[in-house]
Amino acid sequence: MEGSGRAGLPLQDAAHGEVSGCPRRFGHPGNEGPEVPGLLSRANRVRRRPDLRLALAMTALLCGTSHADLPLETIGSVEKLAAPPSPHWVFASDAVNERLTLIDLDTGRMLGILDGGFGVTTGAYPKARNEIYVASTHYSRGSRGERTDVVTIYDATTLAPVDEVVIPAKRAINPLSVGNMALSDDDRFLAIFNMTPATSLSIVDLEKRSFAGEIAIPGCSLAYPAGPRRFASLCSNGAMLLTTVDENGRELSKIRSQPFFDPLKDPVTEKAVRYGDVWIFVSFEGWVHPVDLSGDAPVFRERWSLMTDADRRNRWRVGGYQHLAVHQATGRLYALVHQGPPDSHKQGGSEMWIYDLADGRREQRIGLHNPGFTYLGVPLEFGKDWIWPFNGLYGFILDYLVPDLGIGQIAVTQDDEPIVVTGSNFTGMLAIYDGLTGEFRGRVVTGNMTTLLIQAPWGGVSQ
């Protein structure tokens, strides 16, 4: 059964975090203050100096005693994450701080940070190795100077960089959630999308930890994993290009398909999601284009629509910077939708619509909650420990009284008890929902200023 949308939002809020109290202010003791407020006569200042010295000496002694009771810290120690990683650990990309932040959705704790250099940060997560790969750009003078592009290899347990591979300084830097980097299905090669504006792929051999070469993809863009040694790209005429590499990462073959969508009448967005060997692309008007890449050439399955005729009359459209997510085990597709005019495909969603990929049937409509506000990464929240019904005041204000932020990001964990995570470009907080029932479960603080990408890499296929 379909939900009722925003009108059914509960007032109960499960915001995380404590409310800090205000610091106390102390005045001068006694009534011996001077006639002019805030000023002391010279005689009074001289008379009080011994008392002040005594107070400072006693404070120093007390502080010394307190510090002596604290355990000594070992400088340079490195904490390790629990193994295996939890499927409820997600990475959130912050465009302002240019980093990936690892969050435990079960506890609301921030577990670590990966530096992204210059630009939006995306991670690639192999199944066979305990590593994380991040393509990043660095300038010798911070924001200017000589440019160096690298693929940094991080230890997935310590989040410490262990190696890097220098690549041509031409990788595309943009706010796209998918397509800038693709890991081959055998974890051997990493393809990085370049745009100068000529388009190409930089291929990195992850076993040899070396740059293997560059492959031109004229008229096409982006990189999607499409097999053990193969990558797919979208082309400007609506076609798809499949690029296969050999054992050394060099170009072995290219296959260019016939167009499967009309880029002038109804283009697809590049923000596709993968369901097994099928990539799911959605057009501006809400048509789903499934592309099966299990064979030698792409097979374009019959398209179907996210929207009914009534939905289109009411101007419902898909939109956001990361507007799709899929749960592999149940075959459920989660889509962010909003009511808006044509070409509003980047506008965030007000609802989450859930579909069964087996038959394209819409199962639920969920009204989305505001993920919360942050200022410089600090959450602006209150009332968690207030008595009922005032403990729900914060959530009520967020959902009904403040401007709609627009939910632009969505991801789902890949375990048997999935969690749907949503975010917005304008806040570092995340909202979490039960992936099976759609029930709102609360908000999580990440420490980020913005959210442009959410990845749930463990326990299944990364989003």
HELIX and SHEET records of a PDB file:
HELIX    1   1 ARG A    6  GLY A    8  5                                   3    
HELIX    2   2 ARG A   42  ALA A   68  1                                  27    
HELIX    3   3 ASP A  309  ARG A  313  1                                   5    
HELIX    4   4 PHE A  390  GLY A  392  5                                   3    
HELIX    5   5 LEU A  393  PHE A  396  1                                   4    
HELIX    6   6 ILE A  397  LEU A  401  3                                   5    
SHEET    1   A 4 MET A 110  ASP A 115  0                                        
SHEET    2   A 4 ARG A  99  ASP A 104 -1                                        
SHEET    3   A 4 TRP A  89  ASP A  94 -1                                        
SHEET    4   A 4 LEU A 453  GLN A 455 -1                                        
SHEET    1   B 4 GLY A 123  ALA A 124  0                                        
SHEET    2   B 4 GLU A 131  TYR A 139 -1                                        
SHEET    3   B 4 ARG A 147  ASP A 155 -1                                        
SHEET    4   B 4 PRO A 161  ILE A 167 -1                                        
SHEET    1   C 4 MET A 181  LEU A 183  0                                        
SHEET    2   C 4 PHE A 189  MET A 195 -1                                        
SHEET    3   C 4 THR A 199  ASP A 205 -1                                        
SHEET    4   C 4 SER A 210  ALA A 216 -1                                        
SHEET    1   D 4 CYS A 220  PRO A 225  0                                        
SHEET    2   D 4 ARG A 230  CYS A 235 -1                                        
SHEET    3   D 4 MET A 240  VAL A 245 -1                                        
SHEET    4   D 4 GLU A 251  ARG A 256 -1                                        
SHEET    1   E 4 VAL A 273  TYR A 275  0                                        
SHEET    2   E 4 VAL A 278  VAL A 282 -1                                        
SHEET    3   E 4 TRP A 287  ASP A 292 -1                                        
SHEET    4   E 4 VAL A 299  PHE A 300 -1                                        
SHEET    1   F 4 VAL A 273  TYR A 275  0                                        
SHEET    2   F 4 VAL A 278  VAL A 282 -1                                        
SHEET    3   F 4 TRP A 287  ASP A 292 -1                                        
SHEET    4   F 4 TRP A 304  SER A 305 -1                                        
SHEET    1   G 3 TRP A 316  VAL A 318  0                                        
SHEET    2   G 3 ARG A 332  GLN A 339 -1                                        
SHEET    3   G 3 LEU A 324  HIS A 327 -1                                        
SHEET    1   H 4 TRP A 316  VAL A 318  0                                        
SHEET    2   H 4 ARG A 332  GLN A 339 -1                                        
SHEET    3   H 4 GLU A 351  ASP A 356 -1                                        
SHEET    4   H 4 ARG A 361  GLY A 367 -1                                        
SHEET    1   I 2 THR A 374  TYR A 375  0                                        
SHEET    2   I 2 VAL A 378  PRO A 379 -1                                        
SHEET    1   J 4 GLN A 409  VAL A 412  0                                        
SHEET    2   J 4 ILE A 419  GLY A 423 -1                                        
SHEET    3   J 4 MET A 429  ASP A 434 -1                                        
SHEET    4   J 4 PHE A 440  VAL A 445 -1                                        
END                                                                             
